[in-house]
């Protein structure tokens, strides 16, 4: 399993943006053009550029694949046994690709009302956050749980149809999830790129690369 990571801010260059827009699928062009804000347009292009890069690295032609969506919005490659998942936050985009179900999430660490965790997380998860000594530590811990939980919600295909407090993440080596969605054995990996973001991947596969692969989107176009 490989996870790619990029800075969508490189698409602020109008020439690079135009080239990126010309490369993505027609459906992605249309989706991108519907966004009002430039930041969202860059993120939309960035995640598909990462998917194209991931497919190319496997020796696959990205233009031959069509993305379809499950009833809960999980993206799939039509007629393929390749699995992938995409995520973005602020100016970071992320793509995990695997031979088994996978979910990923990236989040920018910022101050947040921790009542969200108190009201919606599993009780022991909130307790772990509250045990941190200061606000910075509590925010960091909140986003650890958030990325882990969202990566699990995405790999199941349920997304936010799955209540945040209906399953429990326990930090440790390994990280585990107590859940009643299915009987599958899920594994996690966390990535900390040390640029103000946190990332997590969840899969039924076990072959995680220890580091993400950083891609400069200017090299893709």
Secondary structure as GFF3:
##gff-version 3
##sequence-region A 1 221
A	DSSP	beta_strand	2	7	.	.	.	ID=ss1
A	DSSP	three_ten_helix	8	12	.	.	.	ID=ss2
A	DSSP	alpha_helix	14	23	.	.	.	ID=ss3
A	DSSP	alpha_helix	26	34	.	.	.	ID=ss4
A	DSSP	alpha_helix	38	57	.	.	.	ID=ss5
A	DSSP	three_ten_helix	62	64	.	.	.	ID=ss6
A	DSSP	beta_strand	67	69	.	.	.	ID=ss7
A	DSSP	beta_strand	75	77	.	.	.	ID=ss8
A	DSSP	beta_strand	83	89	.	.	.	ID=ss9
A	DSSP	beta_strand	92	98	.	.	.	ID=ss10
A	DSSP	beta_strand	102	108	.	.	.	ID=ss11
A	DSSP	alpha_helix	115	120	.	.	.	ID=ss12
A	DSSP	alpha_helix	123	130	.	.	.	ID=ss13
A	DSSP	alpha_helix	135	155	.	.	.	ID=ss14
A	DSSP	three_ten_helix	159	161	.	.	.	ID=ss15
A	DSSP	three_ten_helix	164	166	.	.	.	ID=ss16
A	DSSP	beta_strand	168	170	.	.	.	ID=ss17
A	DSSP	beta_strand	176	178	.	.	.	ID=ss18
A	DSSP	beta_strand	187	191	.	.	.	ID=ss19
A	DSSP	beta_strand	197	203	.	.	.	ID=ss20
A	DSSP	beta_strand	213	214	.	.	.	ID=ss21
A	DSSP	alpha_helix	217	220	.	.	.	ID=ss22
###
